[in-house]
């Protein structure tokens, strides 16, 4: 079963990232999905740091999901089994967007990540998604993000143009998950600001502009 990850106290500079307050602007709900179940994964440091940074912002609600917590069956796949994962289903229904933290494995994305994303379809439509790429080498997940863009587009998600990259991730965090590179404190601000803008814009559209996916304005 899924577990909610607590706020990561070691997130460097999380409180310094609070934006200017916006009057009468509701928060958006942006869950995070950690996309690898590999043993000794370094991506977990990225996901927990990002969770703490987002949790410190008054304009965003969030929750951290981990593909390692999904007991995906071997004999079935896709939307037919989504009701076996009600917390994920209900979270995405309520979500205004999604953050995906994914490593790059042989120029591609982990199979477990694809399996979790494929549990749903209509629940994603006209919502924003932003990518955080992680790699042990110098590319920072650039190629895995390129591979994922057409896939999430098919799911109905709208991709932001501001990615966050963690090349040589082993040098970015210590063994406790403490961030060692202060440059990310500024990078993550722009990354999140763009995602919040897109999420709010798409939320307005889903609420006010009927489409074949939303034939009447949402409550």
Secondary structure as the mmCIF struct_conf table of DSSP 4:
data_model
#
loop_
_struct_conf.conf_type_id
_struct_conf.id
_struct_conf.beg_label_comp_id
_struct_conf.beg_label_asym_id
_struct_conf.beg_label_seq_id
_struct_conf.end_label_comp_id
_struct_conf.end_label_asym_id
_struct_conf.end_label_seq_id
HELX_LH_PP_P HELX_LH_PP_P1 UNK A 4 UNK A 7
TURN_TY1_P TURN_TY1_P1 UNK A 9 UNK A 10
TURN_TY1_P TURN_TY1_P2 UNK A 12 UNK A 13
BEND BEND1 UNK A 14 UNK A 14
HELX_RH_3T_P HELX_RH_3T_P1 UNK A 15 UNK A 17
HELX_LH_PP_P HELX_LH_PP_P2 UNK A 18 UNK A 21
TURN_TY1_P TURN_TY1_P3 UNK A 23 UNK A 24
STRN STRN1 UNK A 28 UNK A 34
TURN_TY1_P TURN_TY1_P4 UNK A 39 UNK A 40
BEND BEND2 UNK A 42 UNK A 42
HELX_RH_AL_P HELX_RH_AL_P1 UNK A 43 UNK A 55
TURN_TY1_P TURN_TY1_P5 UNK A 56 UNK A 56
TURN_TY1_P TURN_TY1_P6 UNK A 58 UNK A 59
STRN STRN2 UNK A 60 UNK A 61
STRN STRN3 UNK A 64 UNK A 66
HELX_RH_3T_P HELX_RH_3T_P2 UNK A 67 UNK A 69
BEND BEND3 UNK A 74 UNK A 75
HELX_RH_3T_P HELX_RH_3T_P3 UNK A 78 UNK A 84
HELX_RH_AL_P HELX_RH_AL_P2 UNK A 86 UNK A 94
BEND BEND4 UNK A 96 UNK A 96
STRN STRN4 UNK A 97 UNK A 103
STRN STRN5 UNK A 105 UNK A 105
TURN_TY1_P TURN_TY1_P7 UNK A 106 UNK A 107
STRN STRN6 UNK A 108 UNK A 108
HELX_RH_AL_P HELX_RH_AL_P3 UNK A 111 UNK A 117
TURN_TY1_P TURN_TY1_P8 UNK A 118 UNK A 119
BEND BEND5 UNK A 121 UNK A 121
HELX_RH_3T_P HELX_RH_3T_P4 UNK A 122 UNK A 124
TURN_TY1_P TURN_TY1_P9 UNK A 125 UNK A 126
STRN STRN7 UNK A 127 UNK A 134
BEND BEND6 UNK A 136 UNK A 137
TURN_TY1_P TURN_TY1_P10 UNK A 138 UNK A 141
HELX_RH_AL_P HELX_RH_AL_P4 UNK A 142 UNK A 155
TURN_TY1_P TURN_TY1_P11 UNK A 156 UNK A 156
STRN STRN8 UNK A 157 UNK A 159
BEND BEND7 UNK A 161 UNK A 161
STRN STRN9 UNK A 164 UNK A 166
TURN_TY1_P TURN_TY1_P12 UNK A 167 UNK A 168
HELX_RH_3T_P HELX_RH_3T_P5 UNK A 169 UNK A 171
TURN_TY1_P TURN_TY1_P13 UNK A 172 UNK A 172
STRN STRN10 UNK A 173 UNK A 173
TURN_TY1_P TURN_TY1_P14 UNK A 175 UNK A 176
STRN STRN11 UNK A 179 UNK A 179
TURN_TY1_P TURN_TY1_P15 UNK A 182 UNK A 183
HELX_RH_AL_P HELX_RH_AL_P5 UNK A 184 UNK A 208
BEND BEND8 UNK A 209 UNK A 209
BEND BEND9 UNK A 212 UNK A 216
#
